Amino acid sequence: MTLAIRRVLISVTDKTGIAEFARALAGLGAGVISTGGTAALLRSSGVPVIEVSEVTGFPEMLDGRVKTLHPKIAGGILAVRENPEHQAALARHGIEPIDMVVVNLYRFEEAAARAGASEAELIENIDIGGPSLIRAAAKNYASVAAVVSPADYDAVIAEMRAGGGSLSLDTRRRLALKAFATTAAYDCAISARLSPQPAAFDRLLEIRAAKLADLRYGENPHQRAALYGAAGAGVAGARQLQGKELSYNNLVDLDAAWQLVAEFRRPAAAIIKHTNPCGCGEQATLAEAYRKAFACDPVSAFGGVVGFNRPLDEETARELTQTFVEAVAAPDYSPAALELLGAKRNLRALRVAGGMDPVVLRSISGGYLVQSADALEPERGAWLVKTRRAPGDEEWAALEFAWKVAKHVKSNAIVYARAGATAAIGAGQMSRVDAVRLGAMKAVLPLAGTVLASDAFFPFPDGVEEAAKHGVTAFVQPGGSVRDQEVVAAAERLGAAMVFTGVRHFRH
């Protein structure tokens, strides 16, 4: 069922294209009603306009807080055209129908983003009449068109021109759904900004994120994908300085790299392949940290994603460009580093700000899982030495480093390391002893004298025995197995030190 658009209410904060849109509506025979600033703009653009105050018989009041909240406006929008009683009520009270509402809202989010914005300023940027008009028009889409975005102006005019000044029911329903989404998002933004620090696990989970980019595809070419988030925050809001379009998999790996290097206070580099570290280093310089990370598994590093926790300098960039790298995340880049990276036209370089999110969200069929971030800092003072031999100073440094890396390796996770450098990594195995074996199998560096971190307890002594065959001298693990005594006894028998952290770091 088509609807002839004869009378339009326009009240917009974002005035992009509104004069052209209103002129086109008037050219199609629609009368225009408008409010204050919008009416002045339209009038100066040559569009005939009736002020809302002329329709209602009341001036704008209370510093503009009251403009459109009046039965002559609400009734004109909400009346059902096919309902005789509604039509009789309009006639009785001298109310004319309104066929289209063109409204966008006060810029609350823009005000909220300003540094130092007061609560009073935020309150004044909460639109009241706008959402009411939008919801009324959307509710009554059978009789009214709700237009909330300048992006829809051209399509609306094109359809009206093709239809003799009318819009189809399908179009009005589509516009209504967009209108409801707009007011829902607006209210969510207000609630989020004005609320005190929200409870992490409240009764209602609100997920609100703007689309930042469409992606070519998801994990595989047959899957659709897009990136949503907050501009300027973390990997999602990073600024891409060069390189071809980012893929879904690039973004997942970049986030894994960024979160790992954020663990370290000294210069650090992490190389990620399919969300797992294939090398990580923390050294006195960024270049040395990268060299240590790369040496762990040069084969897997090919085509990987690299994260740095310091601005990328020329020396490190020179090292980086010696192999094929998909993407890089760093807090900044020196001009010389960018020039070197520029020679690799497809290499994506991202400038990233911000650390770990306080909560982690994951979708499952039918719902979402939410958990607090795994943000516990290692505390050597809380760790328990379970063997008679305590780790030496170098072993302690290696154990702390390995424990940080293990937190970012898919379970079951095993990390062989020396102080500030991974030596081998066993990731994502179904049994812990196989993770130990896999790490040793992939090792290109000597493992004699390394330490080993396990993200969860050893259920049997076999993992410790297997690691000792390759020269591991000290272990760090959470403890908590019913066979802890057997596992510690195996370490004692093999002359290794073992430390319990009391904290598990599963990563599924």
N, C-alpha and C positions, 0 to 999 in steps of 0.2 A: 504494500500500500504506500503510495507516494504522498508526500506532504508539501503543499505549496507554502513557500516561505514568504509571508507578507509583512511580518513585523519582527524586528530583531532587537534584542537588548545587548549592548556592547559595554563592557567595563573591564579594562585590561591594565595590568601593571607593565607587562612586556608589550611594548607598542610596535614591535617588529612587524612590518607589513600590514598593520591594521588599517591605515588610511586607504591603501589599495584594495583591501578586502571589502571595507565598508563601501567604497565607491562602486565596486563591482556589484555588491548586493543592492545598492540603490539603483544601479542601472538595470537590474532585473526586476525592479518594481517593489523592493522591500523598503518599508519605513524603518528608520533607525532611532532607537532610544539609547541614551548614553548618560554617563556620570561625569562630573567635574572635569578632570584633566583630559580624559579620553574625549569628552564632548568638545572641548576647546580645540584639541588637535584635529578632530574630524571636521569641525566647522572651518578651521583655517585651511583645510585641504579641499574645501568646496563640497563637502558631503552634508546634505540637509539632516539636521539632528534635532530631536526633541529631548530636552533635559528630563531626567527621571523625576526631578522635583515638580515639573509641570504635570507629570502623570499622577503622582501621589498627592500633590497639593501640600507637601511638606518640604522645607529646605533640608539640605544636608545638615546634620546635627552632630554635636559632641565631637568636634574636631574631625569630622568625616567618619566617625565610627558607625553612624547610622545614615545610610543612603538608600539602600534598596530593600530593607526589611519592612515591607508594607504589603497589606493584602492586595493592593492593585497591581503589584509586581508578582508576588507569590501566587495569587489567584490566576493571573494570566498565564503563568508557567504551568501550574499543577492541574488545571482543569482538563478533564478528559473530553476530547472533542465529540466522541460518540455517546456521551452520557447526557441525556436530556436535563437531568436535575442540575448537573454542573453548568450546563449552558444557560439554564434559567437563572442560576445564582449569579453568573457573570452579568447577565442582562439586568438583573434587579439592582446590582451594585455599580453598574456602569464600568465594568472591567472589560478591557479588550484582550483577546488572546495574544500571547507572545509565542512565536513559532520557532525561534532560535535564540539561544543564549551563548554569547561569545565572551568568555571570562577566563582570565588567568590570574594567579594569586599574588599577594604581597610576597616579596622575596625574603621569606623568613630564613632560609638556609644561607643566603648571602649575608644577612645580618649576623647570623650565628657564627659564620666563619671569620668575621672580623675580630682581630685581637682586641681584647678588653671590652667587648660588647657587654653592656649592663643588662640586667634582667628587665629593667624598665624599657630599654630599647628593644629587646626581644619581644616583650609583650605587645608593643605598638606595631610590631611587624607580623602579628598573628591576624590573618584575615578571617573575618566572621561572615560578612555578606557574601563574599565570593564563593566559599565552599557551599553555603546554603543555596545559592543560585545554581551552582553546578549540580549539586545532588538533586535538586528539584527537577531540573531539566532532564537529568539522566534517568531519574525514576519514571518520568513521564515521556520516555523516548518514543512511545507510540504516537505522541502528539507534538513533540518538541525535539529539536536537534541541539545537542550540547557540544560546543566547539571549544576546546581548552588549549589548543596548541597552534601556533602560527604555522607549524609544519603541515597542518591539514587545510589551510586556507585555499590553496590552489586546487586541490582535489574536490573540495566542496563546491567551489565556483564552477569548475569544469562540469560536474554532474548537474548542477542547477541549470547551466546553459544548455546542456544536452536534453534536460527534462522540462524545459519551459518554466524554470524557477522552482522546481520541486526537488526533494530528496527522497530516496527510497527508504523503506523500513530497515533493510539490511544495513544501510549506511548509518542510519540513526542509532541502531543498536550497537554497531561497532564504535561509534563516537561515545555512546553512553558508557560502554565498558572502559574505554580510555579515561573518561571523566571520573568514574568511580575509583580507578587505579590512582588517578591524580590526587583526589582528596584523601585517599587512604595513605598515600606516601607522605602527603603534607602533614597530616595529623601524627604520623609516626615520627617524622623529623622533629616536630614540636615536643612530643613526649620524650624522645631520646635526649634532646638538648636541655630541657627544663628539669628533667628528673635528676635527683641526686644519683650518685654512682649506683647503677642498677644491680640488683641481686644477680649473681652469675647464672643461677639456675631457677629463674622465676617460673610461675605457673604457665606463662605464655612466652613462647619463643618468637621474637620478631626478627625477621631477616629482611634487611633493606639495603640494597646496593644498586648504584646506578650502573648502566651498561657503559663500560669504558671502550670496548672494542668488539667487533665481530672477528672471529678467528676463521681461518680457511676451513679447518675441520678439527675434530677432537683428537683422541689418541690414535684414531685410524681414519682414513679418508672418507669412510661411509658414515661417520658420526658428525653431527652438527655441534658447534661450540661457540661460546662467547665468553668474554672476560667482564666480570662485574666487580666493583669495589669502590674504594674511596680514592679519589685523585690525590696523588702526592704521598700516599702511604704505602710503605713496603714495596714488594715486587709488583703487586697489582698496579700501584700508582707511580711506578718508576718512569723516568724519562728516557726514552730510547734515543741515543745519540747517533747511531749509525746502524747499518746492516739491514737485511731484508726482514720481512714480516715475521713477527714472533709466532711460534706455534704453541698449541696447547702443551705439548711435551716439553718445549723449551721453558715455559713458565713454571711448570711443576718442578723441573730440575733446577731452575734459577732460584726458586724459593728454598729448595733443599740446601743449595750451596750457601745462600745468604744466611739462613738460620744456623748452619754449622759454623761459619766464620764468626758469627756474632757471639759465639761462646768464648772467644779468646780476647785477652787484653793486649797481647803483643801482636805484631804483624802476622797475619794468618792467610792461608790460601786453601781452598777446598776444590777438588775436581769431582764432579758428580756425573754418573752415568746411570740412567734409568732410576733415578731418585736415591741411589746408594753412593756413598763416597767410594771412589777408587783411589783416593789419595788425599792426605791432609797434612799440612805443615804449619808450625808456629815457630818463627825464628826471629832473629834480631832485625832482619830486613825482609821486605815483601818478596824480593827476588829470590832470596834463599828459601823462604817459606814455600814459594811456588816450585822451586827446584826439588825440594824434599817431597812435596806432594806428588809431583810428576814421576819421580823415581820409584814411587811405590808400585805403580802399575802402568807403565808407558803405553802398553797395548790398549788397555781399556780407556786411557785418557784420550785416545784419538776420537774426535767427534764428541767430546764431552762438553760440559758446561762448567765454568769456573767462577768461584766467588772469592772476593777479597774484602777484608775489613779495613783496609786503608786505601787512600787514593792511589790509583794505578800510576806508577812512575815509568820513566823511559826504559830503565834496565829490565823491569819485570815485563813490560810490553814486548820488548825485544825477545825475551825468552818465550813468552806466550805465543808469539807469531811463528815460532819454529815448527809448530804442529797444527793440525786442523782442529779448531775449536768452534763449537756452534754459537756460544753466547757467553758473555761476561757480565757479572754484576759487581759493582764497586761503588763506594760512596762518592767518588769523583775520579777525574782523569787529568793528568798533566797534558799540556798542549802537545808535547813531544810524544807522549803515549798515544794520544788520539791520532796523531799523524801516522804512527806506525800501524795502528789498527786499521786506519783508513785504507791501507794497501790491501787489506782483506775485505773486499766490498760486501761480502755476504755475512761477515761476522757481526752479530748483534752486540752492541755495547749499551748497557743500561746504567744510569746513575740512580742509585737506590738510597732512600732515607727511611729510617724507622726500623724498629726491631720486631720482636716476636709479638703476635697478638695474644691478649690475655686468655682467650678461649679458642678452642679448636673445634670446628664443626665438620661433620661428615654425613653425607646422605646414605641411607640404606633404603631398601624397598619399603615404601610406606611411611617413611619418617626420617628423622635426623638423630644423630648422636652428637652430644656436646660434652666436652670435657675441658677442664682448665689446662693451660699449656704446661708442658713438662719443663718447668723453668727452674728447678732446684739447682742451686750452685753446689758443686762438690765441696764437702767440708772434711778435709783430712783429719781434723781433730775429732770428728765423730766416727771415723772409720776404725774398725777393730782388726788388729793384727792377730790372726788365728794360729799362726805357726810360731815355733820357737824362734826362728830366724825372722827378724823384721827386715823390710826392704831397706837397701842402702839409699843414699840421697839421690843418685841418678835413677834408681829404680822408682823411687817415689815420684820424681818428676815425670817419668814415663808413664806410670800408672795413672796419674791425674790427667795427663794428656789423653791417654787411650780411653779413659772413662768418658771424657767429654765427646770423643768421636763416636764411641759405641752407642751413645744416646741417639745418634742420627743415622744409624745403620739398621736396615730392616731385620726384624727378628726371624730366626735366631741369629744373634749378632756376635761376632768374634773379631776383635781388633788386636793384631800384633803391632807393637810400637816400640820406639825408642823415645827419649825425651824430645818432644817437639816434632816428631815425624812418624807417620804410619809406615810399617814395614810390610804388612799384608792385611787383607780384610776378607772375612768369610761372612756372607750376608744371605739372609732369607732362606735358610735351610730348615727342613722339618725336624731334624735332630741336631742337638748341640754339638755332638762329636763330629757330625758331618760338616758343620760350620767350621770347626777347628781344622779338619782335614782340607776343606776347600780353601781356606785362607793359606794354609801351608802349600797346597798344590799350586796356587796362583802366584806365590811369592817369587819375585825376581831379585830381591835383596836377601842377604844372609839373615836368618832368623836366630842364630845363636846369640844369646845375650839379650834378647828382646823380652818385653813383658807382654802380658795378655789380659785384655778386658773382655768380660762376658756380660751381656746386658741383663741376663737373669741367672739364677743359680745353676750350678752343674748338678744334674740329677743323679749322675753316677761318676765314679772316679775316672772313667775312660777318657773324658775330654781332657783332664789334666795330664793323664798319662800320654795321650797322643801329642799334646803340646810340648811336653818335656822332651819327647823324641827329637823335636826340632830346635831344642836349645832354649826354651822359655825358662826364665829364672824367677819370675814373680807373677802373681795373678791378682786381679781385682774382680770381685763379683759381689752380688747382693747378699748371698747366703739365704737360708730359709728352707733348704731341702731337708727331707727326713734323713738323708744320707750325708748331711754336712760333715759329720765326724769322719766318715769314710773318705770323703773328698779331701778334707784337710790332712788326714793321715797319708793319703797318696802324695800330696805336696811335700809333707815332711820327709817321706821315704825318698823322694826324688831330689831333696835338698833345695826346694823352691820356697819362696815366701808367699803367703796368701793373706789378702786383706778382704774383709767383708765391709760393704758400704751400708747395708740395711735398706738400700733403695734400688728398685728395679726400673729399668728403662726400656720396656717393650715398645716397639714401633711397628705397628701393623699396617 
